[in-house]
Amino acid sequence: MRGWQVAELGDPSEVLTWHDDLPDPEPGPGQVLVRVHAVACNFPDILVCQGKYQERPPLPFTPGLEVAGEVVATGEGARAAVGDRVLGTPPMGKGGYAELVLLDAESTLPWPDGMSAGQAAGMFITYQTGYCALHHRGNLREGETLLVHAAAGGVGSAAVQLGKAAGARVIGTAGGADKCAVAKSLGADEVIDYRDTDLVAAVKDLTGGRGADVIYDPVGGDIFDASRRVAAFEGRILVIGFVAGRFAEAPTNHILVKNYSVVGVHWGYYRQMNPGLIPQWQDALGELWAQGRIDPLVGVELPLAEAPEALRRLASRRTTGKVVLAP
């Protein structure tokens, strides 16, 4: 098969190497071999190439955390059939930046009917994270105000749609007129351009000084610092990630005085600690898709052979929606 490998750590543009003759994987017990129709690009793909991710697979490895594809072979005891269209997350280091990938049959989920390959690959982690965060960890209620940072990005765009589906008033933040327009098109009730607007003042103005009930923060850094200042009484700040590059601090005296919560959301940990929740969340997401209440946004789709360019665009933080690759 053809695919990408990393033999030394560094910037993806320098260390990703294309191979035309990688050995085809063979499914073991409980595994399925999947022909990749699309693989989504995520910030951890960049970090793992650089050796900065919390998991460090042995060299050489293949990135790619989420795929959509078709089962072409099954191992002994695998509860799947050749021809099944599935979503899945390969083991770290044996990822989807290749034409074929192995998945554990028990962890695969159905590819929703009518969804494109790019949407299917790009919705798995993003929408699962959003559903887990807003409903399981954040207890978002109808009529509450949800503030979504980076609302035009892959993670943020999912949160905007899921927040609207839950009946929340959604305020999005984005950088620049184009991204603000995207966030608005996704359903955000109001959008704040943080490049030329005082974020704290704008949120307080839009909420009559009360602040946001739930804040969805995949950015961290200065954005988290601003979020603390606009959290409503009994508000919940959902910590999704740190694409800003700085781990913000949450001073406990401020949390105590304002009576808000800082809530960590590590979706991947549920696969270890409570995996039964994931298919339940996927069923709920599938129903929302069938009802037309979510529509995963693919902002960039490139051939698999252009993976370094895809990751360069993702790292620039100028993309909207998900960045995906198709073999």
C-alpha positions in Angstrom: 0.0 0.0 0.0 1.0 3.7 -0.3 1.2 6.0 2.7 3.2 8.3 4.9 5.7 7.4 7.6 7.8 9.4 10.1 11.3 8.0 10.8 12.6 11.0 12.8 10.9 13.7 14.8 10.4 17.3 13.5 8.1 19.5 11.6 5.7 17.5 9.4 6.9 19.2 6.2 10.4 17.8 6.9 9.8 14.4 8.5 6.8 13.0 6.6 8.1 10.6 4.0 5.9 9.1 1.2 6.2 5.4 0.5 4.7 3.4 -2.5 5.5 0.0 -1.1 4.5 -0.2 2.6 3.4 -3.7 3.6 -0.3 -4.3 3.7 -1.5 -4.8 7.3 -3.1 -8.1 8.2 -6.0 -8.2 10.7 -5.5 -10.1 13.9 -8.2 -11.5 16.2 -10.9 -8.9 16.7 -9.5 -6.5 14.1 -10.7 -5.3 10.7 -8.7 -4.1 7.7 -10.2 -0.9 6.3 -9.6 0.7 3.0 -9.4 4.4 3.8 -11.8 6.6 2.0 -10.9 9.7 4.0 -8.7 10.6 7.0 -9.1 13.8 9.0 -6.2 15.9 10.0 -5.9 17.0 13.7 -3.5 19.1 15.7 -2.2 16.0 17.5 -1.0 14.8 14.1 1.4 17.8 14.1 2.4 17.3 17.7 3.1 13.6 17.3 5.4 14.4 14.4 7.2 16.9 16.5 7.5 14.6 19.5 5.4 17.0 21.6 2.2 14.9 22.0 1.5 13.0 25.3 1.8 9.7 23.5 5.0 9.0 21.6 4.7 6.0 19.2 8.0 4.2 18.3 9.6 5.2 15.1 8.8 4.8 12.3 5.1 5.5 12.6 2.1 6.7 10.5 -0.1 9.6 11.8 -3.8 9.8 11.3 -6.3 9.7 14.2 -9.7 9.3 12.6 -10.8 7.6 9.4 -13.8 6.6 7.4 -13.6 3.6 5.1 -14.8 0.2 4.0 -14.0 -3.1 5.6 -12.0 -5.3 3.2 -10.9 -8.1 5.5 -11.7 -9.3 9.0 -9.7 -11.2 11.7 -11.0 -14.1 13.8 -13.9 -13.1 16.0 -14.3 -9.6 14.6 -17.9 -8.5 14.7 -17.9 -6.9 11.2 -18.4 -7.9 7.6 -16.5 -7.2 4.5 -18.2 -4.2 2.8 -19.2 -2.5 6.0 -18.7 1.3 5.9 -17.2 2.4 9.2 -15.6 5.1 11.2 -12.8 4.5 13.6 -9.7 5.7 15.3 -6.5 3.6 14.6 -3.9 2.9 17.3 -1.5 5.8 17.8 1.4 5.4 15.3 -0.5 3.0 13.0 -2.8 5.7 11.6 -4.9 6.6 8.7 -2.3 8.5 6.5 -2.2 5.4 4.3 -4.5 3.5 1.9 -5.2 0.7 4.4 -5.5 0.7 8.2 -6.3 -1.7 11.0 -9.1 -1.0 13.5 -10.4 -2.9 16.5 -13.8 -4.1 15.3 -15.4 -3.4 18.8 -14.5 0.3 18.5 -15.7 0.9 15.0 -18.9 2.8 14.4 -21.3 2.9 11.4 -20.6 5.5 8.7 -23.9 7.6 8.8 -26.0 7.2 5.7 -25.8 10.1 3.3 -22.6 11.6 4.8 -19.6 12.1 2.5 -16.3 10.4 3.3 -14.7 13.6 4.3 -17.6 14.5 6.7 -17.6 11.0 8.1 -13.9 11.0 8.9 -14.0 14.5 10.3 -17.0 14.2 12.5 -16.0 11.3 14.7 -13.6 12.8 17.3 -14.9 16.4 16.8 -18.6 15.7 17.3 -18.0 13.1 19.9 -15.9 15.6 21.9 -18.6 18.2 21.5 -21.4 16.0 22.6 -19.4 14.7 25.5 -18.4 18.2 26.5 -21.8 20.0 26.2 -24.1 17.2 27.5 -22.1 14.9 29.7 -19.6 17.3 31.2 -21.2 20.7 30.8 -24.8 19.8 31.3 -25.9 22.4 28.8 -29.6 23.2 29.1 -32.1 24.7 26.7 -32.2 28.5 26.9 -28.7 28.8 28.4 -26.0 30.9 26.7 -23.1 29.0 25.1 -19.9 30.8 24.2 -17.8 28.9 21.6 -14.3 30.0 20.9 -12.7 29.4 17.5 -16.2 28.8 16.3 -15.3 28.4 12.6 -12.7 25.7 13.2 -13.2 22.0 13.2 -13.9 21.6 16.9 -15.7 24.9 17.3 -18.0 24.4 14.3 -19.3 21.2 15.8 -19.9 22.9 19.1 -21.9 25.7 17.5 -24.2 23.2 15.7 -24.6 21.0 18.8 -25.3 24.0 21.0 -28.1 25.2 18.6 -29.5 21.6 18.5 -29.7 21.7 22.3 -31.7 24.9 22.3 -28.9 27.2 23.6 -28.2 30.7 22.5 -24.8 30.5 20.9 -22.2 33.3 20.8 -19.2 32.4 18.7 -15.8 34.0 18.5 -13.5 34.0 15.5 -10.6 35.9 13.9 -11.5 37.9 10.8 -14.6 38.7 8.8 -14.5 35.5 6.7 -14.3 33.2 9.8 -17.0 35.2 11.5 -19.2 34.7 8.4 -18.6 31.0 8.6 -19.5 30.8 12.3 -22.7 32.8 11.5 -23.6 30.4 8.7 -23.2 27.5 11.1 -26.0 28.9 13.2 -24.3 31.1 15.8 -26.7 33.8 17.0 -24.0 36.3 17.5 -20.3 36.3 16.5 -17.5 38.3 18.0 -14.4 39.1 15.9 -11.7 38.9 18.6 -9.1 40.6 16.4 -10.8 44.0 16.5 -13.2 43.7 19.5 -12.7 43.7 23.3 -13.9 40.1 23.8 -14.8 40.5 27.5 -16.7 43.7 26.9 -18.5 42.3 23.9 -19.7 39.1 25.8 -20.8 41.2 28.8 -22.7 43.5 26.5 -24.4 40.6 24.6 -25.4 39.0 27.9 -26.5 42.1 29.8 -23.5 41.7 32.1 -24.4 38.2 33.2 -21.8 36.3 31.2 -22.0 32.9 29.5 -23.4 29.8 31.2 -21.2 27.4 29.3 -17.9 28.3 27.6 -16.3 25.9 25.0 -12.6 26.6 24.9 -10.3 24.7 22.5 -7.8 27.5 22.5 -6.5 28.1 26.0 -3.9 30.9 26.8 -5.3 34.4 26.7 -8.7 33.1 25.6 -9.0 31.1 28.8 -8.1 34.1 30.8 -10.8 36.1 29.1 -13.3 33.3 29.6 -12.8 33.4 33.4 -14.0 37.0 33.3 -17.2 36.3 31.4 -18.3 33.1 33.1 -21.8 33.5 34.6 -22.8 32.5 38.1 -22.6 28.7 38.2 -21.0 28.8 34.7 -18.9 26.0 33.3 -15.7 26.5 31.4 -15.0 23.4 29.3 -11.3 22.9 28.7 -11.1 21.2 25.3 -7.5 22.0 24.2 -4.6 24.4 24.0 -4.0 25.3 20.3 -2.8 28.7 21.5 0.3 26.9 22.9 0.0 28.1 26.5 -1.5 26.2 29.3 -3.5 28.8 31.2 -3.8 28.9 35.0 -7.1 28.7 36.8 -6.7 30.6 40.1 -8.9 28.9 42.7 -9.7 32.1 44.5 -11.3 33.5 41.4 -13.2 30.2 40.9 -14.4 30.4 44.5 -15.5 34.0 44.5 -17.4 33.8 41.1 -18.8 30.4 41.7 -18.0 28.8 38.3 -16.5 25.5 37.3 -13.5 24.6 35.2 -14.2 21.3 33.6 -11.7 19.1 31.8 -12.9 17.3 28.6 -10.6 14.4 27.5 -12.9 12.4 25.2 -10.2 9.8 24.4 -10.1 8.8 28.1 -13.7 7.6 28.0 -12.5 4.9 25.6 -10.6 3.4 28.5 -12.7 4.4 31.5 -16.3 4.2 30.1 -16.3 3.0 26.5 -20.0 2.2 26.6 -20.9 5.9 26.4 -19.3 6.4 23.0 -21.8 4.3 20.9 -24.6 6.0 22.9 -23.3 9.4 21.9 -22.8 8.3 18.3 -26.5 7.2 18.2 -27.5 10.6 19.4 -25.3 12.3 16.8 -26.7 10.0 14.0 -30.2 11.0 15.0 -29.2 14.7 14.8 -27.7 14.1 11.4 -30.8 12.3 10.2 -32.9 15.3 11.4 -30.7 17.7 9.5 -29.7 19.5 12.8 -25.9 18.9 12.3 -23.9 19.1 9.1 -20.1 18.6 9.5 -18.1 21.3 7.8 -15.2 20.2 5.6 -13.2 23.3 4.8 -10.3 21.7 3.0 -10.1 18.3 1.2 -6.8 17.3 -0.4 -5.3 14.1 -1.8 -3.5 11.9 0.6 -0.2 12.6 -1.2 -0.5 16.3 0.0 -0.5 15.5 3.7 2.3 17.9 4.5 0.5 20.8 2.9 -2.7 19.8 4.7 -0.9 20.0 8.1 0.7 23.2 7.1 -2.7 24.8 6.5 -4.0 23.4 9.7 -1.1 24.7 11.7 -1.6 28.2 10.2 -5.0 28.4 12.0 -6.4 29.9 8.8 -8.7 27.0 7.9 -12.4 26.6 8.6 -14.1 23.3 9.5 -12.1 20.1 9.2 -9.1 19.4 7.0 -9.3 16.0 5.4 -7.3 13.8 3.0 -8.6 11.3 0.5 -6.4 8.5 -1.0 
